[in-house]
């Protein structure tokens, strides 16, 4: 295992460090301690050629305020909370309404826009980058002091990235964490993700209202472009007349309820390169966001931003769960520990 560290820039007078982990296969992941952002993943195609498969920048200045949460850890609460308001233990809380009048991904800063402490642990078989952060009581409007640890682990014998999350609070609060990487398996952004084929072991997804807030209803995927159980190209949802696709900006921005966990329940494939990404998680859902709003002035390592340039597979609890008692709870009580794991395995498709 090889681990390199170098200065990536300065933020508020503090150094930001870039970590690069490489295993014996050449598989490589780079991340920074600002927002725990994954800046690059080098994965082999069917011919063994290593290319980058996530959206990112080469400089801290380019990340700027990172409005698309590229590669970052989103929290305290990943996803939307209606109106940014909720009641907990009889108290009313108001969070930042940073997305069309609603709270999104932890607020105006959130965990994606703060500098984390970091520690490198590695031996000849595994390397781990451990990020820790103490979110003080009242930060972004959330109650309780929250101690966090996020670990990115890579082993020498597999092209896997294991992300582990842990949190402890001293007061009842909300916790729902995810990584917001945008994947594009074509390699070095040679094309958009519309030809990518996705398999989701999910028979239901959450209906969203016109402001992308869950209505509380779970919809069956049967006979719709939301049925990924046998595999479907991302393109299908971008040309669909389904009102749910239209509301999301001609694509997907929906939570899918997973029918099973840690059993290859999410698989993304790109036929031309032969690359395959398998995602396994302890979380009850994955939010599929197909980059419907990526168009803009950004340039990703020489490639101009455009819609559908990357897609997110945000393994997490359900958005706005605090307002829907029948959803799995995101409430974390004092003394309880929040834990979550998601494994990203990069391989190649079986040739017919």
C-alpha beads as a LAMMPS data file, in Angstrom:
LAMMPS data file: protein, C-alpha beads

352 atoms
351 bonds

1 atom types
1 bond types

-500.0 500.0 xlo xhi
-500.0 500.0 ylo yhi
-500.0 500.0 zlo zhi

Masses

1 110.0

Atoms # bond

1 1 1 0.000 0.000 0.000
2 1 1 1.191 3.482 -0.858
3 1 1 -0.088 6.629 0.870
4 1 1 0.991 10.112 -0.162
5 1 1 0.156 13.458 1.413
6 1 1 0.646 16.915 -0.001
7 1 1 -0.562 20.457 0.584
8 1 1 -3.719 21.161 -1.440
9 1 1 -4.188 24.772 -0.363
10 1 1 -5.116 26.948 2.593
11 1 1 -8.524 27.748 4.033
12 1 1 -8.976 30.392 6.723
13 1 1 -5.255 30.200 7.406
14 1 1 -5.263 26.423 7.872
15 1 1 -3.638 23.932 5.501
16 1 1 -5.837 21.593 3.462
17 1 1 -4.203 18.221 2.797
18 1 1 -4.635 15.940 -0.209
19 1 1 -4.304 12.219 0.548
20 1 1 -3.679 9.675 -2.212
21 1 1 -3.941 5.943 -1.534
22 1 1 -2.776 3.428 -4.133
23 1 1 -2.884 -0.364 -3.939
24 1 1 -0.806 -2.992 -5.737
25 1 1 -3.257 -3.057 -8.678
26 1 1 -2.788 0.664 -9.295
27 1 1 -6.322 1.402 -8.054
28 1 1 -6.147 4.843 -6.487
29 1 1 -8.332 7.185 -4.428
30 1 1 -7.561 10.799 -3.569
31 1 1 -9.390 12.888 -0.966
32 1 1 -8.972 16.098 1.013
33 1 1 -9.757 16.979 4.608
34 1 1 -12.076 19.818 3.587
35 1 1 -15.519 18.223 3.500
36 1 1 -13.920 14.746 3.277
37 1 1 -14.125 15.352 -0.484
38 1 1 -13.138 12.491 -2.770
39 1 1 -11.348 14.322 -5.576
40 1 1 -10.393 11.394 -7.798
41 1 1 -10.740 7.630 -8.191
42 1 1 -8.521 5.874 -10.719
43 1 1 -10.092 2.551 -11.727
44 1 1 -9.144 0.125 -14.540
45 1 1 -11.241 -0.529 -17.624
46 1 1 -11.601 -3.907 -19.343
47 1 1 -8.089 -3.525 -20.784
48 1 1 -6.542 -2.519 -17.475
49 1 1 -6.305 1.178 -18.367
50 1 1 -6.564 3.387 -15.293
51 1 1 -8.757 6.468 -15.603
52 1 1 -10.614 8.794 -13.265
53 1 1 -14.276 7.836 -12.646
54 1 1 -15.575 10.708 -10.472
55 1 1 -16.152 14.425 -11.016
56 1 1 -13.645 16.681 -9.309
57 1 1 -11.137 19.508 -9.508
58 1 1 -7.374 19.781 -9.192
59 1 1 -7.307 22.896 -6.970
60 1 1 -8.998 24.060 -3.783
61 1 1 -9.939 27.350 -5.440
62 1 1 -11.984 25.514 -8.070
63 1 1 -14.063 23.811 -5.402
64 1 1 -15.045 27.255 -4.142
65 1 1 -18.339 26.910 -2.327
66 1 1 -18.913 23.484 -4.000
67 1 1 -22.629 24.042 -4.730
68 1 1 -23.010 20.535 -6.163
69 1 1 -21.387 18.868 -3.094
70 1 1 -18.868 17.112 -5.357
71 1 1 -17.416 14.100 -3.568
72 1 1 -18.226 15.466 -0.107
73 1 1 -19.790 14.040 3.038
74 1 1 -23.270 15.536 3.372
75 1 1 -24.728 16.105 6.849
76 1 1 -25.864 16.428 9.584
77 1 1 -28.822 15.498 7.452
78 1 1 -28.318 14.347 3.855
79 1 1 -31.273 15.193 1.659
80 1 1 -34.082 17.661 2.189
81 1 1 -36.039 18.681 5.283
82 1 1 -39.253 20.498 4.450
83 1 1 -39.050 24.178 5.362
84 1 1 -35.879 23.458 7.318
85 1 1 -38.063 23.119 10.410
86 1 1 -38.799 20.248 12.767
87 1 1 -39.823 19.418 16.325
88 1 1 -37.701 17.181 18.527
89 1 1 -38.337 16.310 22.195
90 1 1 -40.974 19.035 22.319
91 1 1 -38.647 21.757 21.008
92 1 1 -38.932 23.567 17.692
93 1 1 -35.825 23.901 15.521
94 1 1 -35.230 26.046 12.447
95 1 1 -32.385 25.163 10.113
96 1 1 -31.062 27.044 7.103
97 1 1 -33.505 26.957 4.201
98 1 1 -30.709 26.738 1.630
99 1 1 -32.569 25.041 -1.231
100 1 1 -35.774 26.587 -2.548
101 1 1 -37.045 27.266 0.967
102 1 1 -36.013 23.863 2.311
103 1 1 -32.972 22.493 4.135
104 1 1 -30.551 20.473 1.994
105 1 1 -27.464 18.399 2.890
106 1 1 -26.777 20.035 6.245
107 1 1 -27.217 23.701 5.391
108 1 1 -25.086 26.554 4.106
109 1 1 -21.876 24.946 5.383
110 1 1 -22.719 21.537 6.747
111 1 1 -20.086 18.830 6.970
112 1 1 -19.289 19.288 3.264
113 1 1 -17.841 22.757 3.814
114 1 1 -15.746 22.415 6.978
115 1 1 -12.169 21.327 7.629
116 1 1 -11.950 17.943 9.345
117 1 1 -9.081 16.591 11.424
118 1 1 -7.338 13.688 9.738
119 1 1 -5.226 10.656 10.557
120 1 1 -3.563 8.064 8.310
121 1 1 -3.367 4.428 9.406
122 1 1 -1.777 1.930 7.048
123 1 1 0.186 -1.279 6.761
124 1 1 1.131 -3.476 3.837
125 1 1 -2.438 -4.781 3.442
126 1 1 -4.714 -1.780 4.081
127 1 1 -4.722 1.999 4.285
128 1 1 -7.308 4.086 6.117
129 1 1 -7.841 7.824 6.124
130 1 1 -9.759 8.733 9.282
131 1 1 -11.535 12.067 9.416
132 1 1 -12.931 13.408 12.706
133 1 1 -14.999 16.482 13.449
134 1 1 -16.845 17.871 16.463
135 1 1 -20.020 19.607 15.349
136 1 1 -20.924 21.939 18.220
137 1 1 -24.397 22.312 19.688
138 1 1 -26.359 24.762 17.548
139 1 1 -24.212 24.451 14.426
140 1 1 -26.498 25.010 11.436
141 1 1 -29.343 25.049 13.959
142 1 1 -29.026 21.392 15.023
143 1 1 -29.145 20.459 18.713
144 1 1 -26.365 18.619 20.538
145 1 1 -22.602 18.299 20.318
146 1 1 -21.964 15.629 17.713
147 1 1 -18.685 13.687 17.550
148 1 1 -18.081 12.288 14.072
149 1 1 -15.671 9.898 12.428
150 1 1 -15.609 9.060 8.724
151 1 1 -13.144 6.467 7.448
152 1 1 -12.073 5.784 3.866
153 1 1 -10.411 2.358 3.663
154 1 1 -8.686 0.654 0.737
155 1 1 -7.141 -2.828 0.826
156 1 1 -4.287 -4.174 -1.246
157 1 1 -6.138 -7.185 -2.631
158 1 1 -9.307 -5.584 -4.060
159 1 1 -10.308 -2.422 -5.898
160 1 1 -12.759 -1.472 -3.161
161 1 1 -13.420 1.697 -1.228
162 1 1 -15.145 1.140 2.121
163 1 1 -16.665 4.237 3.729
164 1 1 -17.585 3.918 7.412
165 1 1 -19.467 6.533 9.419
166 1 1 -19.811 6.866 13.186
167 1 1 -21.424 9.539 15.366
168 1 1 -22.178 10.185 19.047
169 1 1 -24.315 12.993 20.468
170 1 1 -24.874 14.424 23.945
171 1 1 -28.418 15.568 23.079
172 1 1 -31.186 14.190 20.875
173 1 1 -30.520 15.268 17.291
174 1 1 -30.858 14.199 13.648
175 1 1 -28.135 12.301 11.788
176 1 1 -28.240 11.062 8.194
177 1 1 -24.901 10.906 6.395
178 1 1 -23.843 10.061 2.840
179 1 1 -21.066 10.604 0.347
180 1 1 -22.000 12.771 -2.622
181 1 1 -19.560 11.589 -5.284
182 1 1 -20.608 11.874 -8.926
183 1 1 -19.632 8.737 -10.839
184 1 1 -18.880 8.487 -14.546
185 1 1 -17.417 5.127 -15.545
186 1 1 -16.521 6.175 -19.106
187 1 1 -13.146 7.281 -17.749
188 1 1 -11.805 10.849 -17.671
189 1 1 -15.291 12.118 -18.588
190 1 1 -15.132 10.935 -22.200
191 1 1 -18.941 11.004 -22.345
192 1 1 -21.957 11.635 -20.129
193 1 1 -23.715 8.936 -18.093
194 1 1 -26.822 8.518 -20.256
195 1 1 -25.576 5.200 -21.680
196 1 1 -24.704 3.834 -18.224
197 1 1 -26.803 0.843 -17.192
198 1 1 -28.010 0.711 -13.596
199 1 1 -29.358 -2.243 -11.648
200 1 1 -31.177 -1.448 -8.383
201 1 1 -32.667 -4.121 -6.172
202 1 1 -35.613 -1.873 -5.360
203 1 1 -39.342 -2.408 -5.854
204 1 1 -40.416 0.986 -4.442
205 1 1 -39.310 4.604 -4.641
206 1 1 -40.522 7.708 -2.820
207 1 1 -42.966 9.981 -4.588
208 1 1 -41.751 13.601 -4.590
209 1 1 -43.791 16.794 -4.758
210 1 1 -42.981 19.648 -7.138
211 1 1 -40.323 20.922 -4.696
212 1 1 -38.649 17.487 -4.448
213 1 1 -39.956 16.829 -0.933
214 1 1 -41.284 13.314 -0.243
215 1 1 -45.072 13.194 -0.101
216 1 1 -44.855 10.241 2.283
217 1 1 -46.055 7.796 -0.335
218 1 1 -43.963 4.924 -1.670
219 1 1 -44.663 4.103 -5.307
220 1 1 -44.272 0.721 -6.967
221 1 1 -41.663 0.654 -9.735
222 1 1 -43.643 -1.872 -11.794
223 1 1 -44.162 -0.943 -15.455
224 1 1 -42.319 2.377 -15.101
225 1 1 -38.923 3.896 -15.902
226 1 1 -38.214 3.602 -12.171
227 1 1 -37.894 -0.168 -12.466
228 1 1 -34.150 -0.903 -12.437
229 1 1 -34.461 -4.444 -11.105
230 1 1 -33.441 -6.013 -14.420
231 1 1 -31.226 -3.115 -15.451
232 1 1 -32.063 0.104 -17.276
233 1 1 -30.118 2.861 -18.991
234 1 1 -30.095 6.283 -17.346
235 1 1 -31.274 7.782 -20.652
236 1 1 -34.735 6.292 -20.156
237 1 1 -35.616 8.656 -17.325
238 1 1 -34.358 11.774 -19.104
239 1 1 -36.780 11.357 -22.042
240 1 1 -39.672 10.043 -19.968
241 1 1 -42.960 11.875 -19.739
242 1 1 -43.513 10.558 -16.210
243 1 1 -44.370 13.542 -13.983
244 1 1 -41.844 12.321 -11.408
245 1 1 -39.028 12.507 -13.953
246 1 1 -40.172 15.910 -15.192
247 1 1 -40.303 17.349 -11.657
248 1 1 -36.721 16.240 -11.075
249 1 1 -35.510 18.184 -14.107
250 1 1 -35.840 15.418 -16.708
251 1 1 -34.107 12.624 -14.880
252 1 1 -33.904 11.130 -11.422
253 1 1 -33.447 12.692 -7.986
254 1 1 -35.353 10.029 -6.084
255 1 1 -34.904 7.820 -3.017
256 1 1 -35.202 4.129 -3.874
257 1 1 -36.048 1.736 -1.041
258 1 1 -33.607 -1.160 -1.123
259 1 1 -35.061 -4.659 -0.997
260 1 1 -31.843 -6.088 0.453
261 1 1 -28.565 -4.883 1.910
262 1 1 -24.893 -5.747 1.433
263 1 1 -25.759 -8.197 -1.357
264 1 1 -24.717 -6.397 -4.552
265 1 1 -27.954 -4.411 -4.439
266 1 1 -26.655 -1.538 -6.623
267 1 1 -24.680 -2.146 -9.829
268 1 1 -23.630 0.488 -12.386
269 1 1 -22.106 -0.534 -15.733
270 1 1 -20.574 1.200 -18.735
271 1 1 -20.396 -1.115 -21.726
272 1 1 -17.820 0.749 -23.851
273 1 1 -15.168 0.764 -21.114
274 1 1 -16.327 -2.476 -19.511
275 1 1 -16.211 -0.857 -16.074
276 1 1 -18.599 -1.973 -13.351
277 1 1 -19.277 -0.400 -9.953
278 1 1 -21.016 -2.468 -7.286
279 1 1 -22.352 -0.634 -4.230
280 1 1 -23.342 -2.422 -1.025
281 1 1 -24.686 -0.578 1.998
282 1 1 -26.227 -0.905 5.442
283 1 1 -28.587 1.983 4.630
284 1 1 -32.297 1.514 3.810
285 1 1 -32.247 3.594 0.644
286 1 1 -30.191 5.088 -2.159
287 1 1 -30.926 8.451 -3.726
288 1 1 -30.259 8.304 -7.454
289 1 1 -29.397 11.775 -8.745
290 1 1 -28.519 11.878 -12.420
291 1 1 -26.868 15.293 -12.499
292 1 1 -29.902 17.022 -13.981
293 1 1 -28.668 20.427 -12.766
294 1 1 -24.921 20.208 -13.418
295 1 1 -24.912 22.516 -16.449
296 1 1 -23.019 25.711 -15.705
297 1 1 -19.655 27.477 -15.875
298 1 1 -17.593 24.784 -14.149
299 1 1 -14.865 22.887 -15.987
300 1 1 -13.887 19.484 -14.597
301 1 1 -10.254 18.828 -15.529
302 1 1 -10.760 20.172 -19.025
303 1 1 -14.337 18.961 -19.518
304 1 1 -17.066 21.615 -19.506
305 1 1 -19.915 20.997 -17.111
306 1 1 -23.171 19.741 -18.587
307 1 1 -26.240 17.968 -17.335
308 1 1 -25.851 14.199 -16.856
309 1 1 -22.041 14.398 -16.723
310 1 1 -22.099 12.318 -13.547
311 1 1 -24.565 10.539 -11.295
312 1 1 -24.783 10.152 -7.527
313 1 1 -25.655 6.981 -5.628
314 1 1 -26.341 8.484 -2.201
315 1 1 -26.776 5.622 0.264
316 1 1 -28.681 7.052 3.214
317 1 1 -31.850 7.198 5.270
318 1 1 -34.955 8.740 3.765
319 1 1 -35.171 12.510 3.165
320 1 1 -37.551 14.492 5.406
321 1 1 -37.997 11.444 7.626
322 1 1 -38.637 13.638 10.687
323 1 1 -42.014 14.611 9.155
324 1 1 -43.006 11.042 8.238
325 1 1 -43.243 8.762 11.297
326 1 1 -43.576 5.651 9.118
327 1 1 -40.135 6.289 7.574
328 1 1 -37.047 4.805 9.274
329 1 1 -36.038 7.276 11.968
330 1 1 -32.978 9.552 11.699
331 1 1 -33.251 10.561 15.358
332 1 1 -30.094 9.903 17.368
333 1 1 -30.410 10.061 21.152
334 1 1 -27.743 10.917 23.693
335 1 1 -25.410 8.008 24.308
336 1 1 -26.523 6.098 21.219
337 1 1 -24.079 5.548 18.364
338 1 1 -24.918 6.122 14.724
339 1 1 -23.094 3.758 12.367
340 1 1 -23.252 3.251 8.621
341 1 1 -21.157 1.510 5.978
342 1 1 -21.064 1.583 2.202
343 1 1 -18.648 -0.366 0.008
344 1 1 -17.835 0.692 -3.554
345 1 1 -16.288 -2.170 -5.563
346 1 1 -14.762 -1.361 -8.955
347 1 1 -14.479 -4.196 -11.435
348 1 1 -15.161 -5.096 -15.050
349 1 1 -18.203 -6.544 -16.754
350 1 1 -18.291 -10.200 -17.724
351 1 1 -17.766 -10.552 -21.458
352 1 1 -20.567 -12.386 -23.240

Bonds

1 1 1 2
2 1 2 3
3 1 3 4
4 1 4 5
5 1 5 6
6 1 6 7
7 1 7 8
8 1 8 9
9 1 9 10
10 1 10 11
11 1 11 12
12 1 12 13
13 1 13 14
14 1 14 15
15 1 15 16
16 1 16 17
17 1 17 18
18 1 18 19
19 1 19 20
20 1 20 21
21 1 21 22
22 1 22 23
23 1 23 24
24 1 24 25
25 1 25 26
26 1 26 27
27 1 27 28
28 1 28 29
29 1 29 30
30 1 30 31
31 1 31 32
32 1 32 33
33 1 33 34
34 1 34 35
35 1 35 36
36 1 36 37
37 1 37 38
38 1 38 39
39 1 39 40
40 1 40 41
41 1 41 42
42 1 42 43
43 1 43 44
44 1 44 45
45 1 45 46
46 1 46 47
47 1 47 48
48 1 48 49
49 1 49 50
50 1 50 51
51 1 51 52
52 1 52 53
53 1 53 54
54 1 54 55
55 1 55 56
56 1 56 57
57 1 57 58
58 1 58 59
59 1 59 60
60 1 60 61
61 1 61 62
62 1 62 63
63 1 63 64
64 1 64 65
65 1 65 66
66 1 66 67
67 1 67 68
68 1 68 69
69 1 69 70
70 1 70 71
71 1 71 72
72 1 72 73
73 1 73 74
74 1 74 75
75 1 75 76
76 1 76 77
77 1 77 78
78 1 78 79
79 1 79 80
80 1 80 81
81 1 81 82
82 1 82 83
83 1 83 84
84 1 84 85
85 1 85 86
86 1 86 87
87 1 87 88
88 1 88 89
89 1 89 90
90 1 90 91
91 1 91 92
92 1 92 93
93 1 93 94
94 1 94 95
95 1 95 96
96 1 96 97
97 1 97 98
98 1 98 99
99 1 99 100
100 1 100 101
101 1 101 102
102 1 102 103
103 1 103 104
104 1 104 105
105 1 105 106
106 1 106 107
107 1 107 108
108 1 108 109
109 1 109 110
110 1 110 111
111 1 111 112
112 1 112 113
113 1 113 114
114 1 114 115
115 1 115 116
116 1 116 117
117 1 117 118
118 1 118 119
119 1 119 120
120 1 120 121
121 1 121 122
122 1 122 123
123 1 123 124
124 1 124 125
125 1 125 126
126 1 126 127
127 1 127 128
128 1 128 129
129 1 129 130
130 1 130 131
131 1 131 132
132 1 132 133
133 1 133 134
134 1 134 135
135 1 135 136
136 1 136 137
137 1 137 138
138 1 138 139
139 1 139 140
140 1 140 141
141 1 141 142
142 1 142 143
143 1 143 144
144 1 144 145
145 1 145 146
146 1 146 147
147 1 147 148
148 1 148 149
149 1 149 150
150 1 150 151
151 1 151 152
152 1 152 153
153 1 153 154
154 1 154 155
155 1 155 156
156 1 156 157
157 1 157 158
158 1 158 159
159 1 159 160
160 1 160 161
161 1 161 162
162 1 162 163
163 1 163 164
164 1 164 165
165 1 165 166
166 1 166 167
167 1 167 168
168 1 168 169
169 1 169 170
170 1 170 171
171 1 171 172
172 1 172 173
173 1 173 174
174 1 174 175
175 1 175 176
176 1 176 177
177 1 177 178
178 1 178 179
179 1 179 180
180 1 180 181
181 1 181 182
182 1 182 183
183 1 183 184
184 1 184 185
185 1 185 186
186 1 186 187
187 1 187 188
188 1 188 189
189 1 189 190
190 1 190 191
191 1 191 192
192 1 192 193
193 1 193 194
194 1 194 195
195 1 195 196
196 1 196 197
197 1 197 198
198 1 198 199
199 1 199 200
200 1 200 201
201 1 201 202
202 1 202 203
203 1 203 204
204 1 204 205
205 1 205 206
206 1 206 207
207 1 207 208
208 1 208 209
209 1 209 210
210 1 210 211
211 1 211 212
212 1 212 213
213 1 213 214
214 1 214 215
215 1 215 216
216 1 216 217
217 1 217 218
218 1 218 219
219 1 219 220
220 1 220 221
221 1 221 222
222 1 222 223
223 1 223 224
224 1 224 225
225 1 225 226
226 1 226 227
227 1 227 228
228 1 228 229
229 1 229 230
230 1 230 231
231 1 231 232
232 1 232 233
233 1 233 234
234 1 234 235
235 1 235 236
236 1 236 237
237 1 237 238
238 1 238 239
239 1 239 240
240 1 240 241
241 1 241 242
242 1 242 243
243 1 243 244
244 1 244 245
245 1 245 246
246 1 246 247
247 1 247 248
248 1 248 249
249 1 249 250
250 1 250 251
251 1 251 252
252 1 252 253
253 1 253 254
254 1 254 255
255 1 255 256
256 1 256 257
257 1 257 258
258 1 258 259
259 1 259 260
260 1 260 261
261 1 261 262
262 1 262 263
263 1 263 264
264 1 264 265
265 1 265 266
266 1 266 267
267 1 267 268
268 1 268 269
269 1 269 270
270 1 270 271
271 1 271 272
272 1 272 273
273 1 273 274
274 1 274 275
275 1 275 276
276 1 276 277
277 1 277 278
278 1 278 279
279 1 279 280
280 1 280 281
281 1 281 282
282 1 282 283
283 1 283 284
284 1 284 285
285 1 285 286
286 1 286 287
287 1 287 288
288 1 288 289
289 1 289 290
290 1 290 291
291 1 291 292
292 1 292 293
293 1 293 294
294 1 294 295
295 1 295 296
296 1 296 297
297 1 297 298
298 1 298 299
299 1 299 300
300 1 300 301
301 1 301 302
302 1 302 303
303 1 303 304
304 1 304 305
305 1 305 306
306 1 306 307
307 1 307 308
308 1 308 309
309 1 309 310
310 1 310 311
311 1 311 312
312 1 312 313
313 1 313 314
314 1 314 315
315 1 315 316
316 1 316 317
317 1 317 318
318 1 318 319
319 1 319 320
320 1 320 321
321 1 321 322
322 1 322 323
323 1 323 324
324 1 324 325
325 1 325 326
326 1 326 327
327 1 327 328
328 1 328 329
329 1 329 330
330 1 330 331
331 1 331 332
332 1 332 333
333 1 333 334
334 1 334 335
335 1 335 336
336 1 336 337
337 1 337 338
338 1 338 339
339 1 339 340
340 1 340 341
341 1 341 342
342 1 342 343
343 1 343 344
344 1 344 345
345 1 345 346
346 1 346 347
347 1 347 348
348 1 348 349
349 1 349 350
350 1 350 351
351 1 351 352
